[in-house]
Amino acid sequence: MTKRDDLFAAILANPDDDSVRLVYADHIEETGDAARGQLIHRQIELAKLAPWDRETRSLALACDALLTEHGARWRAELPRLNGITWTRFERGFCSTVHAADAATLYRQAGPIAAAAPVFRAELGTFDEADHPYRAGSVPWLRVLAVHPTMYQFEVNAEATLLSAAPELELVIEPSMQTDWIANRAADAPLTRLTLLGDHTAGLPFIQRVVEAAWAEHLETLELGTGFIDNDTGYYDDPTLGGPGAAQVAGAKLARVRRLDLTGQRVGADGIAAIVASMPALAELEVRHCEITHVGPLAALAGAPIVRLDLSDNTLGNAAAIRLAEAPRFARLESLAMALCEMRAPGLAAIAGAPWWSTLQSLDVSRNALGVDGMLALVEAAPPGRLHALSLADCDLDGEMLARIAALPWFAALDSLDLSTNVLGDCAPLLAAIAASRVRSLRLVKVGPLDPAPLAPAWARLTQLGLARTPIGDAGLAALVTDEESALVELDLLACKLTSTAIETLARVRCPHLRVLRLSGNAFDAAGLRALLHAPLMRTVAELQVSNCGMASDVIGVLRDAPELPALRKLAMRGIEFKPKELHQLADLPVLPSLESWLLEGHSWDMSDTSRTKLIKRFGPSWWWHHDDDEGKDDE
């Protein structure tokens, strides 16, 4: 065996020891595999940082760039196992596999462990009716992610894989089985429970969770939901409300450090009771929870809470004032109070709080801050660590924001969102942004804008959002330069662009670009052809070109398209393909890597055979119909 083989064997034997991985990285860098060594070093450093840390984004983008360029080759070096797809890399090595089903995971568990330090498994279907879990059959499993529909979820009552992993990530649908909660053994502690989907909990579900013997080991509990009560009568309300909050608080989950109850309607008293029962809590996300005041919450003792998201609650200025005085929030690092009906006094309280010196990320979007709010920032002491600031839709104009941009600390910002403010003549503001350190910039829907003053920042920016800001072809031409750009995400949705702008984009150098949104502009099939043949498309994973006025002649363009190895998602809604043309698209040999292809259409008047074929090629949610020809976010 070579030294590289010996080091890799040591990693498999000690997967949690980063020192072994770093020695391996140094060795392979010395022997010619510099990119892989860089990935290991950077991902290990990234794993140590909080998501809101100043360096997190830049490190994540650097790792993504390495994976974009080399990921396919590194995955190809792993063995081909039937029913297994190698996916996510963490700390330099493949950490995640997607398995066709639980039986496949059991069968391939040994070969997986011999090939990589994997600890996470994803399942799109979950049917254990004929395949009960055998203890120890997947010894390396730490995280299990199950994303089935309600018709693909069959738990074996006697022995289930759901009881094996210390961390679970589940999509919950109405009528899903929940017996596994009570059946999980007390000596099989669950440290993280993350529920996804709009029907994430509800009172019966949470009662079972908090009564389970393993619940006392929970460190992360994420029950956020996007449910909106439309009174359809089909299902019971899946949100927790006050009774659910009482259940969670009564469980005394003393080890929980991260809690997400977004959309669960727990109210002010409910969240105060829950937090009081969690003395170790450090991260709290309670957006849209019908919280109207924070008095009881601000009075609580316990470990310092470093991240707080109270967005979409009717709180007003009083909440910010109380939080500024609260001992448990004295070391806050990330705060979001978007759409909280807060005005200038609330922002002044934030800027005067003890934690203003520790705050790294602040989102006060969709509050009517106006001139007085900007004066509060102008008059505040310099923040010690602030690097991400969102002032979207805050009733601001370019002149007000120019005063902020003139402050010494503004130049240290990395991320800035000024969307949905009518900026007007904002050349001084844009020049200040160009001279700053800002790498992530959003100027969505800010009215007519000449982006030319931003041109000096073109090479530096990693994320630029100009959606629904009518810059036109001339504006784009004035913005881009001949320099190589660091852009990873470029959002130009509904920017009044034509094929001329597409020709401009086709010439730019963006070797790390991953997301390109062009929906709602006006270019034809020839423009799409120029785009698909552009060098920047070699790395793009998501392309949105919906509602651009193109017709079904794009089929020929796609037939002649070059290989686009990175492309995973393509949105082309707004083209009225006939059923025959949809089948022509499905039969095209190009774009083999696509995982999601969003098209205009309707599947219900098709035969079962046709529907199955199109779903297999385009994904389960390919069809959509709407009358908005301006362009939509295709998420």
C-alpha positions as a printed Julia matrix, in Angstrom:
635×3 Matrix{Float64}:
   0.0    0.0     0.0
   1.11   3.57   -0.7
   1.29   6.29    1.9
  -1.87   7.76    0.4
  -3.67   4.43    0.88
  -2.46   4.22    4.5
  -3.65   7.74    5.24
  -7.03   7.07    3.64
  -7.4    3.9     5.7
  -6.69   5.98    8.81
  -9.45   8.43    7.8
 -11.94   5.58    7.42
 -10.91   4.25   10.82
 -11.1    7.7    12.47
 -13.69   9.68   10.46
 -14.12  12.36   13.15
 -10.4   13.16   13.43
  -9.67  16.18   11.24
  -5.94  15.99   11.96
  -5.71  12.81    9.88
  -7.58  14.47    7.02
  -5.24  17.45    7.11
  -2.17  15.2     6.92
  -3.79  13.46    3.95
  -4.46  16.86    2.32
  -0.86  17.98    2.76
   0.4   14.72    1.27
  -1.76  14.81   -1.86
  -0.95  18.49   -2.42
   2.75  17.57   -2.36
   2.14  14.72   -4.8
   0.17  16.73   -7.38
  -3.52  16.81   -6.36
  -3.59  20.42   -5.17
  -7.32  20.96   -5.8
  -8.38  18.04   -3.59
  -6.03  19.16   -0.86
  -7.5   22.65   -1.02
 -11.03  21.25   -0.74
 -10.12  19.3     2.39
  -8.47  22.29    4.05
 -11.28  24.69    3.17
 -14.17  22.41    4.07
 -12.62  21.59    7.43
 -12.26  25.29    8.13
 -15.82  25.89    6.92
 -17.22  23.22    9.24
 -15.93  25.17   12.25
 -17.78  28.39   11.37
 -21.31  29.53   12.15
 -23.53  30.03    9.07
 -23.53  33.8     9.69
 -19.77  34.16   10.18
 -17.97  36.68    7.97
 -15.82  34.04    6.29
 -18.52  31.41    5.81
 -19.8   32.62    2.46
 -16.4   33.1     0.85
 -15.23  29.68    2.0
 -18.46  28.03    0.84
 -18.12  29.64   -2.58
 -14.48  28.56   -2.86
 -15.46  24.99   -2.03
 -18.34  25.09   -4.49
 -16.0   26.32   -7.21
 -13.64  23.4    -6.57
 -16.52  20.92   -6.67
 -17.9   22.48   -9.84
 -14.59  21.99  -11.59
 -13.49  18.67  -10.11
 -16.51  17.12   -8.37
 -17.56  14.89  -11.27
 -14.04  13.45  -11.48
 -13.83  12.87   -7.73
 -17.21  11.12   -7.67
 -16.16   9.03  -10.66
 -13.23   7.73   -8.6
 -15.72   6.17   -6.16
 -17.05   2.69   -6.98
 -20.23   2.32   -9.02
 -22.77   0.7    -6.72
 -26.17  -0.29   -8.04
 -28.89   1.99   -6.65
 -26.41   4.35   -4.98
 -25.52   7.92   -5.98
 -22.6    9.7    -4.35
 -23.64  13.29   -3.59
 -22.45  15.76   -0.95
 -18.81  16.36    0.07
 -18.0   17.51    3.6
 -14.58  18.04    5.17
 -13.03  17.03    1.85
 -14.66  13.65    1.27
 -17.98  12.3     0.11
 -20.26  12.3     3.15
 -23.66  11.51    1.62
 -25.24   8.86   -0.55
 -28.67   8.77   -2.13
 -30.1    5.26   -2.08
 -32.94   4.0    -4.25
 -34.63   2.51   -1.19
 -33.89   1.12    2.26
 -33.17  -2.38    0.94
 -30.52  -0.98   -1.38
 -28.94   0.91    1.5
 -28.72  -2.26    3.6
 -27.21  -4.21    0.71
 -24.6   -1.6    -0.15
 -23.74  -0.39    3.37
 -20.46  -2.33    3.47
 -19.12  -1.2     0.08
 -20.1    2.38    0.91
 -18.15   2.32    4.17
 -15.1    0.88    2.4
 -15.1    3.64   -0.21
 -15.65   6.86    1.73
 -16.27   8.25    5.24
 -20.01   8.56    4.57
 -22.33   9.34    7.49
 -25.51  10.6     5.76
 -28.05   8.68    3.67
 -30.95  10.11    1.65
 -34.02   8.13    0.65
 -36.69   9.36   -1.75
 -38.98   6.42   -0.96
 -39.39   4.57    2.32
 -41.03   1.16    2.24
 -39.99  -1.26    4.96
 -42.96  -3.62    4.63
 -40.75  -6.45    3.38
 -37.39  -5.11    4.49
 -37.17  -4.65    8.27
 -34.09  -3.01    9.69
 -31.49  -5.28   11.25
 -29.43  -3.78   14.07
 -25.93  -2.86   12.93
 -26.66  -3.21    9.22
 -25.68   0.43    8.56
 -23.14   1.07   11.35
 -21.84   4.35    9.89
 -25.26   6.03    9.64
 -25.49   9.29   11.61
 -27.96  11.31    9.52
 -30.99   9.86    7.74
 -32.95  12.09    5.36
 -36.28  10.69    4.14
 -38.27  12.75    1.63
 -41.19  10.55    0.53
 -44.77  11.29   -0.41
 -47.55   9.97    1.78
 -47.86   7.02   -0.62
 -44.18   6.1    -0.31
 -43.91   5.81    3.45
 -44.33   2.37    5.03
 -42.65   1.84    8.38
 -41.94  -1.63    9.76
 -43.49  -1.67   13.21
 -41.01  -4.2    14.59
 -37.69  -2.84   13.34
 -37.27   0.43   11.46
 -34.3    2.33   10.09
 -35.87   5.48   11.57
 -34.69   4.25   14.97
 -31.07   3.79   13.88
 -29.82   7.3    13.07
 -29.04   9.91   15.77
 -30.23  12.63   13.37
 -33.45  12.52   11.32
 -34.67  14.76    8.51
 -38.21  13.94    7.38
 -40.86  15.32    5.08
 -44.13  14.87    6.95
 -47.42  14.55    5.1
 -50.95  14.14    6.47
 -51.89  10.57    7.4
 -48.28   9.41    7.67
 -47.52   6.74   10.26
 -46.11   8.0    13.55
 -45.86   4.79   15.58
 -42.11   4.77   15.02
 -41.83   7.75   17.39
 -43.01   5.77   20.38
 -41.26   2.59   19.27
 -37.79   4.1    19.09
 -35.7    2.63   21.91
 -34.74   4.81   24.86
 -31.11   3.77   24.41
 -31.12   5.1    20.82
 -30.81   8.84   21.5
 -32.01  11.26   18.85
 -29.98  14.48   18.82
 -31.58  16.23   15.82
 -35.12  16.12   14.48
 -35.83  18.22   11.38
 -39.31  18.11    9.86
 -39.91  19.52    6.38
 -42.97  20.3     4.31
 -46.08  22.28    5.12
 -47.61  19.65    7.4
 -44.68  19.37    9.73
 -46.1   18.71   13.14
 -49.47  19.38   14.7
 -50.45  18.62   18.25
 -50.72  14.8    18.0
 -47.27  14.54   16.44
 -45.5   16.78   18.95
 -47.21  14.99   21.85
 -45.65  11.74   20.7
 -42.24  13.34   20.29
 -42.03  15.0    23.7
 -43.34  11.92   25.48
 -40.69   9.69   23.91
 -37.86   8.59   26.19
 -35.23   9.64   23.62
 -36.49  13.25   23.41
 -34.34  14.37   26.33
 -31.26  13.95   24.11
 -32.45  16.4    21.44
 -30.01  19.21   20.67
 -31.68  20.48   17.48
 -35.45  20.65   16.98
 -36.62  22.13   13.67
 -40.38  22.19   13.16
 -40.72  25.15   10.82
 -43.71  25.1     8.46
 -44.95  27.14    5.52
 -48.56  26.1     6.18
 -51.25  28.67    5.44
 -54.72  27.91    6.76
 -57.09  28.18    3.8
 -59.91  26.4     5.64
 -60.12  23.69    3.0
 -61.5   21.19    5.49
 -59.25  18.43    4.19
 -56.86  18.31    7.15
 -56.65  19.4    10.74
 -54.53  22.45   11.45
 -50.96  21.08   11.51
 -49.55  24.0    13.49
 -48.77  23.73   17.2
 -50.46  26.83   18.56
 -50.66  27.44   22.31
 -51.42  23.81   23.3
 -48.44  22.55   21.3
 -46.21  25.19   22.85
 -47.28  23.97   26.3
 -46.39  20.41   25.33
 -42.91  21.41   24.16
 -42.28  23.57   27.23
 -43.47  20.81   29.56
 -41.0   18.33   28.08
 -38.07  20.35   29.46
 -35.75  19.66   26.55
 -32.73  20.92   28.44
 -30.13  20.06   25.78
 -31.72  21.84   22.82
 -29.37  24.43   21.33
 -31.2   25.18   18.08
 -34.97  25.6    17.8
 -37.02  26.49   14.71
 -40.78  26.95   15.17
 -41.41  29.09   12.1
 -45.12  29.37   11.29
 -46.23  27.33   14.31
 -48.43  30.09   15.82
 -47.12  29.6    19.33
 -47.58  33.25   20.37
 -45.61  35.38   22.81
 -46.39  33.45   25.97
 -45.88  30.12   24.24
 -42.41  30.94   22.97
 -41.4   32.42   26.33
 -42.45  29.21   28.08
 -40.57  27.08   25.56
 -37.35  29.1    25.8
 -37.58  29.09   29.6
 -37.52  25.29   29.47
 -34.4   25.25   27.28
 -31.5   26.74   29.27
 -28.92  25.69   26.64
 -30.7   27.36   23.71
 -28.37  29.38   21.47
 -30.3   29.72   18.16
 -33.99  30.61   17.96
 -36.06  30.99   14.79
 -39.72  31.94   15.32
 -40.79  33.74   12.16
 -44.52  34.21   11.61
 -45.52  32.84   15.0
 -48.13  35.45   16.04
 -45.75  36.94   18.61
 -46.84  40.44   19.61
 -44.41  41.23   22.43
 -41.14  39.91   23.88
 -41.45  40.95   27.52
 -41.37  37.44   29.04
 -38.77  36.3    26.52
 -36.44  39.21   27.29
 -36.57  38.47   31.01
 -35.34  34.89   30.74
 -32.0   33.62   32.02
 -29.89  30.87   30.46
 -27.09  30.39   27.97
 -26.45  33.32   25.59
 -28.68  33.3    22.53
 -26.44  34.2    19.58
 -28.94  33.92   16.72
 -32.51  35.24   16.76
 -35.07  35.46   13.95
 -38.34  37.19   14.89
 -39.36  38.21   11.37
 -43.01  38.42   10.31
 -44.32  39.09   13.8
 -46.2   42.26   14.79
 -43.73  43.54   17.38
 -43.13  47.25   16.82
 -40.36  49.29   18.44
 -40.99  47.99   21.96
 -39.6   44.55   21.12
 -36.25  45.9    19.91
 -36.02  48.15   22.98
 -36.66  45.24   25.36
 -34.23  42.94   23.55
 -31.52  45.58   23.75
 -31.76  45.37   27.54
 -32.09  41.57   27.81
 -29.1   39.82   29.47
 -29.58  36.57   27.54
 -29.14  38.44   24.23
 -26.07  40.4    25.3
 -23.82  38.48   22.86
 -26.17  38.32   19.87
 -24.4   37.67   16.55
 -27.3   37.32   14.08
 -30.61  39.2    14.28
 -33.54  39.21   11.84
 -36.55  41.43   12.52
 -37.93  41.81    9.01
 -41.58  42.87    8.72
 -42.01  43.56   12.41
 -43.68  46.99   12.1
 -40.55  48.56   13.54
 -39.54  52.15   12.9
 -36.6   54.4    13.7
 -36.76  54.07   17.54
 -36.47  50.3    17.22
 -33.45  50.54   14.95
 -31.91  53.1    17.31
 -32.34  50.61   20.16
 -30.6   47.91   18.12
 -27.71  50.23   17.27
 -27.39  51.18   20.94
 -27.59  47.68   22.38
 -24.62  46.01   24.1
 -24.65  43.4    21.34
 -24.14  46.01   18.6
 -20.44  45.27   19.03
 -20.9   41.49   18.54
 -23.58  41.57   15.83
 -22.43  40.13   12.5
 -25.68  39.9    10.53
 -28.69  42.26   10.69
 -31.92  42.01    8.68
 -34.49  44.76    9.29
 -36.11  44.58    5.85
 -39.73  45.53    5.22
 -39.88  48.0     8.1
 -40.74  51.67    7.47
 -37.43  53.06    8.72
 -37.21  56.1     6.46
 -34.99  59.12    7.08
 -35.05  58.81   10.87
 -33.98  55.2    10.68
 -30.97  56.11    8.6
 -30.11  58.88   11.05
 -30.14  56.26   13.82
 -27.47  54.32   11.94
 -25.48  57.45   11.09
 -25.39  58.5    14.73
 -24.64  55.04   16.14
 -21.22  53.89   17.28
 -19.4   51.8    14.66
 -20.47  48.16   14.84
 -17.57  45.93   15.72
 -18.27  42.93   13.49
 -21.24  43.7    11.24
 -20.72  42.36    7.71
 -24.23  41.47    6.44
 -26.92  44.17    6.31
 -30.41  43.96    4.77
 -32.43  47.16    4.39
 -34.79  45.93    1.69
 -38.14  47.73    1.37
 -37.46  50.23    4.16
 -38.8   53.41    2.51
 -35.31  54.61    1.63
 -33.86  56.53   -1.29
 -30.4   56.87   -2.75
 -29.61  60.1    -0.93
 -30.39  58.6     2.5
 -28.38  55.48    1.76
 -25.46  57.54    0.49
 -25.06  58.88    4.04
 -24.75  55.34    5.33
 -22.32  54.5     2.55
 -20.11  57.39    3.68
 -19.63  55.87    7.15
 -16.24  54.21    7.81
 -17.78  50.86    8.75
 -19.78  50.6     5.52
 -16.64  49.73    3.56
 -16.24  46.56    5.65
 -19.62  45.08    4.66
 -19.59  41.82    2.69
 -23.32  41.45    2.02
 -25.83  44.23    1.3
 -29.51  44.11    0.31
 -31.19  47.39   -0.67
 -33.99  45.87   -2.74
 -37.42  47.46   -3.21
 -36.29  50.95   -2.27
 -36.76  53.68   -4.88
 -33.13  54.74   -5.2
 -33.49  57.41   -7.9
 -30.21  59.13   -8.72
 -27.89  56.88   -6.75
 -24.53  57.19   -8.52
 -22.72  58.21   -5.26
 -24.23  55.21   -3.47
 -23.22  52.77   -6.2
 -19.72  54.26   -6.32
 -19.4   53.76   -2.56
 -20.55  50.14   -2.91
 -18.01  49.61   -5.7
 -15.26  50.97   -3.41
 -16.33  48.77   -0.47
 -15.75  45.07    0.26
 -19.33  44.09   -0.67
 -19.38  40.78   -2.54
 -23.08  39.93   -2.28
 -25.35  42.72   -3.52
 -29.1   42.8    -4.1
 -30.75  45.74   -5.83
 -34.0   44.04   -6.76
 -36.9   46.21   -7.92
 -35.29  49.58   -7.16
 -36.63  51.44  -10.2
 -34.67  52.66  -13.23
 -30.97  52.27  -12.55
 -27.74  52.99  -14.36
 -25.39  50.31  -12.98
 -22.27  51.78  -14.59
 -20.79  53.03  -11.25
 -20.77  49.39  -10.09
 -18.43  48.32  -12.91
 -15.29  48.51  -10.68
 -16.9   45.82   -8.49
 -17.73  43.47  -11.38
 -14.65  41.3   -10.85
 -15.18  41.1    -7.08
 -18.9   40.39   -6.74
 -19.93  36.8    -6.07
 -23.68  37.39   -5.96
 -25.57  40.11   -7.83
 -29.36  40.45   -7.83
 -30.92  43.04  -10.14
 -34.26  41.31  -10.74
 -37.09  43.59  -11.91
 -34.71  46.54  -12.09
 -34.92  47.79  -15.69
 -31.25  48.24  -16.54
 -31.73  47.35  -20.22
 -29.09  46.2   -22.68
 -27.04  49.38  -22.3
 -26.99  49.07  -18.52
 -25.68  45.51  -18.66
 -23.03  46.51  -21.2
 -21.9   49.33  -18.88
 -21.75  47.0   -15.88
 -19.68  44.11  -17.2
 -15.96  44.39  -17.86
 -13.28  42.34  -19.57
 -11.98  41.16  -16.21
 -12.65  37.65  -14.97
 -15.63  37.8   -12.61
 -16.02  35.93   -9.32
 -19.8   35.73   -9.8
 -21.49  32.58   -8.57
 -25.09  33.83   -8.81
 -26.45  36.42  -11.27
 -30.13  37.35  -11.16
 -31.31  39.42  -14.12
 -34.97  38.43  -14.08
 -37.24  40.93  -15.9
 -34.5   43.52  -16.46
 -35.73  44.65  -19.93
 -32.97  42.73  -21.68
 -33.01  41.56  -25.3
 -30.84  39.32  -27.45
 -28.24  42.1   -27.49
 -27.74  41.62  -23.75
 -27.46  37.86  -24.25
 -24.62  38.5   -26.7
 -22.95  40.63  -24.02
 -23.32  37.83  -21.45
 -21.93  35.3   -23.9
 -18.63  37.19  -23.93
 -18.09  37.63  -20.18
 -15.7   35.5   -18.19
 -17.47  33.96  -15.19
 -15.7   30.65  -14.56
 -17.5   30.04  -11.25
 -21.07  30.96  -12.23
 -23.62  28.48  -10.84
 -26.99  30.26  -11.03
 -28.17  32.43  -13.93
 -31.71  33.85  -13.92
 -32.9   35.51  -17.13
 -36.65  34.85  -17.02
 -39.02  37.62  -18.04
 -36.7   39.23  -20.59
 -37.15  39.28  -24.38
 -34.89  37.11  -26.52
 -35.51  34.43  -29.1
 -34.15  30.99  -29.87
 -31.04  32.52  -31.47
 -30.31  34.28  -28.19
 -30.7   31.01  -26.29
 -28.34  29.34  -28.77
 -25.69  32.0   -28.15
 -26.13  31.59  -24.4
 -25.89  27.79  -24.38
 -22.67  27.94  -26.42
 -21.12  30.6   -24.14
 -18.13  29.57  -21.96
 -19.91  30.69  -18.79
 -22.5   27.9   -19.21
 -19.85  25.25  -18.51
 -20.34  25.71  -14.77
 -23.98  26.84  -14.54
 -26.12  24.44  -12.49
 -29.37  26.43  -12.65
 -30.61  28.34  -15.7
 -33.93  30.19  -15.77
 -35.2   31.42  -19.15
 -38.97  31.3   -18.59
 -41.36  33.77  -20.24
 -38.77  35.28  -22.57
 -40.97  35.2   -25.7
 -39.32  32.12  -27.16
 -41.29  29.59  -29.2
 -41.12  25.85  -29.75
 -38.2   26.3   -32.17
 -35.98  26.1   -29.09
 -36.23  22.31  -29.54
 -33.73  22.59  -32.39
 -31.5   24.79  -30.26
 -31.49  22.21  -27.47
 -30.88  19.41  -29.96
 -27.7   21.16  -31.1
 -26.61  22.34  -27.65
 -23.09  21.51  -26.47
 -22.48  19.32  -23.46
 -23.35  21.22  -20.28
 -22.03  18.92  -17.55
 -22.97  21.08  -14.57
 -26.58  21.91  -15.51
 -29.08  20.44  -13.06
 -32.12  22.75  -13.29
 -33.59  24.35  -16.4
 -36.71  26.56  -16.27
 -38.36  27.22  -19.64
 -41.94  28.03  -18.71
 -44.0   30.21  -21.0
 -43.51  28.21  -24.21
 -46.68  26.42  -25.34
 -45.28  23.06  -26.37
 -47.72  20.63  -27.94
 -47.79  17.09  -26.5
 -45.8   15.81  -29.5
 -43.15  18.49  -28.9
 -42.93  17.62  -25.22
 -42.11  14.06  -26.22
 -39.49  15.37  -28.63
 -37.89  17.23  -25.73
 -38.03  14.14  -23.56
 -36.24  12.13  -26.24
 -33.39  14.62  -26.71
 -30.06  13.03  -25.76
 -28.61  16.38  -24.68
 -28.62  17.74  -21.12
 -28.36  14.29  -19.51
 -27.48  15.71  -16.1
 -30.78  17.6   -15.69
 -32.63  16.79  -12.47
 -35.4   19.38  -12.89
 -36.85  20.74  -16.14
 -39.68  23.22  -15.6
 -42.01  23.68  -18.58
 -45.39  25.12  -19.43
 -47.97  22.43  -19.78
 -50.74  20.33  -18.36
 -50.42  16.62  -17.67
 -53.95  15.66  -16.74
 -55.26  15.29  -20.29
 -52.39  12.96  -21.23
 -52.35   9.2   -21.17
 -50.79   7.48  -18.19
 -47.94   6.31  -20.41
 -47.18   9.83  -21.6
 -47.47  11.29  -18.12
 -45.09   8.68  -16.71
 -42.56   9.26  -19.48
 -42.56  13.04  -19.03
 -42.32  12.83  -15.25
 -39.4   10.44  -15.56
 -37.56  12.87  -17.86
 -38.6   16.27  -16.51
 -39.22  15.54  -12.83
 -42.47  15.28  -10.84
 -43.27  19.02  -10.96
 -42.39  19.91  -14.53
 -45.78  21.31  -15.57
 -47.21  24.68  -14.66
 -49.58  27.2   -16.15
 -49.89  30.92  -15.46
 -50.7   34.08  -17.41
 -47.87  36.26  -16.13
 -45.7   37.0   -19.17
 -43.32  39.23  -17.24
 -41.44  36.36  -15.65
 -41.58  34.71  -12.27
 -39.12  33.32   -9.8
 -39.17  29.7   -10.85
 -38.56  28.27   -7.44
